[in-house]
């Protein structure tokens, strides 16, 4: 079974063609016309679309194929025990399901390093329970710049190397504080989960995941496109149910 998975964010449109659980084509675009043109050459059986930009009705007028639209009514392969499901960002749930699918069982923790850092947990009973939310990397840099009189706005660039722990100037001090603050936050939260769930597997994804590949260990995996894997797993579950 070939599935087309589309994740429409505020600025980028990510899509992937799956053969079963494996990605065979993947792309990240800006415009819907580009997506339609690129996917016109792909052969697929089913489609799922997640969108924060357009509604199901709007997408129905744009896309030349039928699709399953991800919303609160979609069937999920895990039990959702979040206390306020109407406030839950479905990308969080998709990332957690991507982690669950990759591990094949719970407990799993997905960590999505985007605008915010989100921690999402599925337990041994295959129930999604929630997690945590904290400011992402660029949000931390922007907050220091906007809420102080003299600190500059920084664009973090790992190509110049990992920051030194001891920043010898203001710019390096800000880089050290943000980078090691996030690194130690992630490691600390993982260790707290491990204290309660010794068989935990952890999956790190998102735009800033590349900055923390050094965290990879036997039970910690960096999979930047984890949300796409989760959406594919949700689509397979719905196709099988119907």
C-alpha positions in Angstrom: 0.0 0.0 0.0 1.4 3.4 -1.0 0.4 6.4 1.0 0.8 10.1 0.4 1.3 12.0 3.6 1.0 15.8 3.6 1.8 18.1 6.6 0.9 21.8 5.9 2.5 24.1 8.5 2.5 27.9 8.7 5.5 28.3 6.4 6.3 24.9 4.8 4.4 22.1 3.2 6.1 18.7 3.9 5.1 15.6 2.1 6.3 12.0 1.8 5.4 8.9 -0.2 5.3 5.8 1.9 5.5 2.2 0.8 4.1 0.5 3.8 6.1 2.0 6.7 9.1 3.1 4.6 9.5 6.6 3.0 10.5 6.3 -0.7 10.1 10.0 -1.6 10.1 13.1 0.5 10.0 16.9 -0.1 9.6 20.2 1.6 7.9 23.0 -0.3 6.4 26.5 0.1 3.5 26.7 -2.3 0.5 24.4 -2.9 1.0 24.5 -6.7 4.5 23.0 -6.2 3.0 20.2 -4.1 0.4 19.4 -6.8 2.9 19.4 -9.5 5.4 17.2 -7.7 2.9 14.7 -6.5 1.3 14.4 -9.9 4.2 12.0 -10.8 3.6 9.9 -7.7 1.5 6.7 -7.7 -0.4 6.3 -4.4 -3.5 4.6 -3.0 -4.4 6.8 0.0 -3.8 10.3 1.3 -3.8 12.0 4.7 -3.5 15.8 5.1 -2.7 17.7 8.3 -3.1 21.4 8.0 -2.9 24.5 10.3 -3.4 26.8 7.3 -6.5 25.5 5.4 -9.6 23.7 6.4 -10.8 20.4 4.9 -13.3 22.3 2.7 -10.7 24.7 1.4 -8.3 21.9 0.7 -11.0 19.9 -1.1 -11.1 22.7 -3.7 -7.4 22.8 -4.1 -6.3 19.2 -4.2 -7.1 16.9 -7.2 -7.4 13.8 -5.1 -9.5 12.5 -2.2 -7.9 12.6 1.3 -8.4 11.9 5.0 -8.2 15.2 6.9 -6.6 15.0 10.3 -8.9 16.5 12.9 -10.4 15.6 16.3 -12.8 13.1 14.7 -10.0 11.0 13.1 -9.4 7.5 14.5 -6.1 7.1 16.3 -4.2 3.8 16.9 -3.7 4.8 20.6 -6.1 5.8 23.3 -6.1 9.6 23.8 -6.4 10.3 27.5 -5.5 14.0 27.3 -7.8 15.9 29.6 -8.5 18.7 27.2 -8.4 17.0 23.7 -10.0 20.1 22.1 -6.8 22.1 23.0 -4.3 19.5 21.9 -2.2 20.3 18.8 -2.6 17.2 16.6 1.0 17.5 15.4 2.0 16.6 19.0 -0.2 13.5 18.9 1.1 12.6 15.4 4.7 12.9 16.6 3.9 10.6 19.6 2.3 8.1 17.3 5.3 8.3 15.0 7.5 7.3 18.0 5.0 4.6 19.0 5.1 3.2 15.5 8.9 3.3 15.3 9.3 1.5 18.6 6.4 -0.9 18.0 5.2 -0.5 21.6 5.1 1.8 24.6 6.4 3.4 26.6 7.7 6.1 24.2 8.5 9.8 24.5 8.6 12.1 21.5 10.5 15.4 21.8 9.7 17.9 19.0 12.2 20.7 18.8 10.3 23.4 16.9 9.0 26.9 17.8 8.2 25.3 21.1 9.8 22.1 22.5 7.0 19.6 23.1 7.3 16.4 25.1 4.7 13.8 24.5 4.3 10.4 26.2 2.5 7.1 25.3 2.6 4.5 28.1 2.8 0.7 28.2 -1.0 0.5 27.8 -0.8 2.4 24.5 -2.4 5.5 26.0 -1.4 9.0 25.1 -1.2 10.9 28.3 0.3 14.3 27.4 3.6 15.7 28.3 5.2 19.2 28.5 5.8 22.4 26.5 8.7 24.8 26.8 10.2 27.6 24.7 12.2 26.5 21.6 15.6 27.7 20.6 14.7 30.7 18.5 12.0 31.7 21.0 14.6 31.8 23.8 17.0 34.0 21.7 14.1 36.3 20.7 12.9 36.6 24.3 16.3 37.7 25.5 16.5 40.3 22.7 13.0 41.6 23.0 12.8 41.7 26.8 16.2 43.3 27.5 17.7 46.7 26.4 21.0 45.6 24.9 21.1 41.9 24.1 21.2 41.3 20.3 19.0 38.9 18.3 21.0 35.7 17.4 20.5 33.2 14.6 22.1 30.0 15.9 24.5 28.3 13.4 25.8 24.9 14.4 28.1 24.8 11.3 30.5 26.9 13.4 30.6 24.2 16.0 29.0 23.5 19.3 29.2 26.6 21.6 31.7 26.6 24.4 30.3 26.1 27.8 32.1 29.2 29.1 31.1 32.0 26.7 33.9 34.5 26.5 31.7 37.3 25.2 28.0 38.3 25.2 27.1 36.5 22.0 28.9 33.3 23.0 27.4 33.6 26.5 23.9 33.7 25.0 24.6 30.8 22.7 26.0 28.7 25.6 23.0 29.5 27.8 20.4 28.5 25.2 22.2 25.5 23.8 23.3 23.9 27.1 20.0 25.0 28.7 18.0 23.0 26.1 20.5 20.1 26.1 20.3 19.7 29.9 16.6 20.2 29.9 16.1 17.4 27.4 18.5 15.1 29.3 16.9 15.9 32.6 13.4 15.3 31.5 14.4 12.0 29.8 16.0 10.8 33.0 12.9 11.7 35.0 10.8 9.6 32.6 13.3 6.7 32.8 13.0 6.8 36.5 9.4 5.7 36.1 9.6 3.7 32.8 12.9 1.8 32.5 12.0 0.4 29.0 11.3 3.9 27.6 12.4 4.7 24.1 12.9 8.4 23.1 12.5 9.9 19.6 13.7 13.5 18.9 12.3 15.3 15.9 11.6 18.8 14.5 13.6 21.6 12.8 16.1 22.0 15.6 16.7 18.2 16.1 19.9 18.4 14.0 21.5 20.5 16.8 21.1 17.7 19.3 22.1 14.6 17.4 24.9 14.1 20.0 22.1 12.9 22.4 21.6 9.8 20.3 22.1 6.6 22.5 20.8 3.1 22.6 17.3 4.3 23.7 17.4 7.8 22.1 16.8 8.2 18.4 16.8 11.4 16.2 14.2 11.1 13.4 13.5 14.6 12.0 10.5 13.5 10.0 8.8 11.7 12.9 5.5 13.6 12.4 5.2 12.2 8.8 5.7 8.7 10.1 3.0 9.3 12.7 0.6 10.6 10.0 1.3 7.5 7.9 0.5 5.2 10.8 -2.7 7.1 11.5 -3.7 6.7 7.8 -3.0 3.0 7.8 -5.1 2.6 10.9 -8.0 4.4 9.4 -7.8 2.5 6.1 -7.8 -0.8 8.0 -10.7 0.2 10.1 -12.8 1.1 7.1 
